[in-house]
Amino acid sequence: MLSSQRLKFKLLYKAQAGLLELSLQQLISRLIFIVIALFLLLLTFIFLNIGCYQLLAVKFGPWLAAFILGGVNLILTLFMLWLGRKKPPTNEQKILEQARDLAVAEIQADGQQVKELFSPTGFSSGDGLITLVTLLLDVIKPRKKTKS
């Protein structure tokens, strides 16, 4: 019983570590697109705005040229932010989430069994006492092996 608990905790640890790693990779990926969007916005303001404003100001006047450039800049910025949006979870992430949830459910079920074992009614039946003795023997056996 103790070895199955270790396996469940190991599974929980591995699943959670995998999920954290995938989440970090997705965050970095999204962050890269946001940085690119900000860089492109800066380039747009520096290089294109001055030239386009001068070109449009001659043809449409300074006020209308400013509104046209503002609209183009807004569209480009929204497009880059759309590229950096949150992606749906991958199949690998879904599998790891299921493994984590399964391990948590198993650990909670074992905790409930231990809780029932130590309840006042748990010792009144012979099954509870046998389970307790088996659990204690499982704990004691590995200690004897390490002392030898």
C-alpha positions in Angstrom: 0.0 0.0 0.0 2.9 2.3 0.8 4.6 1.7 -2.6 1.3 2.5 -4.4 1.2 5.8 -2.4 4.7 6.6 -3.6 3.8 5.9 -7.2 0.7 8.1 -6.9 2.7 11.0 -5.5 5.4 10.4 -8.1 2.8 10.5 -10.9 1.3 13.7 -9.4 4.7 15.3 -9.3 5.6 14.3 -12.9 2.2 15.5 -14.2 2.4 18.8 -12.4 6.0 19.4 -13.5 5.1 18.6 -17.1 2.1 21.0 -16.9 4.3 23.8 -15.5 6.9 23.3 -18.2 4.3 23.4 -21.0 2.6 26.5 -19.5 6.0 28.2 -19.3 6.7 27.4 -23.0 3.3 28.7 -24.0 3.8 31.9 -22.0 7.2 32.5 -23.6 5.7 31.9 -27.0 2.9 34.4 -26.4 5.3 36.9 -24.9 7.5 36.7 -28.0 4.5 37.7 -30.2 3.7 40.6 -27.9 7.2 41.8 -27.9 7.2 41.6 -31.7 4.0 43.6 -31.8 5.5 46.3 -29.6 8.6 46.4 -31.7 6.6 46.7 -34.9 4.5 49.4 -33.4 7.6 51.3 -32.5 9.0 50.9 -36.0 5.7 52.0 -37.5 5.7 55.2 -35.5 9.3 56.0 -36.2 9.8 55.1 -39.9 6.5 54.9 -41.6 4.5 57.5 -39.8 6.8 60.4 -40.7 7.0 59.5 -44.3 3.3 58.6 -44.7 2.2 61.6 -42.8 4.2 63.9 -45.1 2.8 62.1 -48.2 -0.8 62.2 -47.0 -0.6 65.7 -45.6 0.2 67.0 -49.1 -2.7 65.1 -50.7 -5.4 65.3 -47.9 -4.3 67.9 -45.4 -2.6 67.4 -42.0 -5.8 66.5 -40.0 -7.0 63.7 -42.3 -3.5 62.4 -42.8 -3.2 61.9 -39.0 -6.5 60.0 -38.8 -5.6 57.7 -41.7 -2.2 56.9 -40.1 -3.8 56.3 -36.7 -6.2 53.8 -38.2 -3.5 51.9 -40.0 -1.4 51.8 -36.9 -4.3 50.5 -34.8 -5.1 47.7 -37.3 -1.5 46.6 -37.4 -1.3 46.6 -33.6 -4.5 44.7 -33.2 -3.3 42.1 -35.7 -0.1 41.5 -33.8 -2.0 41.2 -30.5 -4.3 38.7 -32.2 -1.2 36.6 -33.2 -0.1 36.6 -29.5 -3.4 35.4 -28.1 -3.7 32.4 -25.8 -3.7 29.1 -27.7 -6.0 26.2 -26.8 -4.3 23.4 -24.8 -2.3 20.8 -26.7 -3.0 17.1 -26.6 0.1 16.6 -24.5 -1.2 19.1 -22.0 -4.6 17.5 -21.8 -3.0 14.1 -21.1 -0.9 15.5 -18.3 -3.9 17.2 -16.8 -5.8 14.0 -16.8 -2.9 12.1 -15.2 -2.6 14.8 -12.5 -6.3 14.7 -11.8 -6.3 10.9 -11.6 -3.3 11.0 -9.2 -5.1 13.6 -7.0 -8.3 11.6 -7.0 -6.5 8.4 -6.0 -4.6 10.2 -3.2 -7.8 11.7 -2.0 -9.5 8.3 -2.0 -6.6 6.8 0.0 -6.8 9.7 2.4 -10.5 9.0 2.9 -9.8 5.3 3.6 -7.3 6.3 6.2 -9.7 8.7 7.7 -12.4 6.0 7.9 -9.8 3.6 9.3 -9.1 5.9 12.2 -12.7 6.8 12.9 -14.3 5.4 16.0 -16.3 2.9 14.0 -13.3 1.8 12.0 -11.8 -0.1 14.9 -15.0 -1.8 15.9 -14.9 -4.0 12.8 -12.2 -6.7 12.3 -11.4 -5.4 8.8 -10.3 -2.0 10.1 -7.9 -3.7 12.5 -6.5 -6.0 9.9 -5.9 -3.1 7.5 -4.2 -1.1 10.2 -1.9 -4.0 11.1 -1.1 -4.5 7.4 -0.4 -0.8 7.0 2.0 -0.8 10.0 3.8 -3.9 8.7 4.3 -2.2 5.3 5.8 0.8 7.1 8.0 -1.3 9.4 9.4 -3.7 6.7 11.3 -1.0 4.7 12.9 0.3 8.0 14.2 -3.1 9.0 15.8 -3.5 5.5 17.6 -0.2 5.7 19.0 -0.9 9.2 20.6 -4.2 8.2 
